[in-house]
Amino acid sequence: MNNRKIAGIITAVVGIFAIIVFFNIGMNTPILSWPLEASLGVAFTIGWLTSVPTWLAYVLATLVFILIIVGCYKFGSKVYGWVTRRG
């Protein structure tokens, strides 16, 4: 595994952690429950705003988190590529 992939993975982990912290920073729940609370909150928001069935809201919430992870991975690997070409 090259350094560009490692930078992308690190950026994806930091990005998904930041999103989870953003959704749960004001709640009085244990830190271990934060990922579940974030996914349930996103599913609730999608279901409430769009009136889709419950199962579809959960699927869309999962897709949102997957897209965040993929986007952060791509962003991190591109930034690492730009930085190493200049150095």
Secondary structure, 3 states (H helix, E strand, C coil): CCHHHHHHHHHHHHHHHHHHHHHHCCCCCCHHHHHHHHHHHHHHHHHHHHCCCHHHHHHHHHHHHHHHHHHHHHHHHHHHHHHHHHC
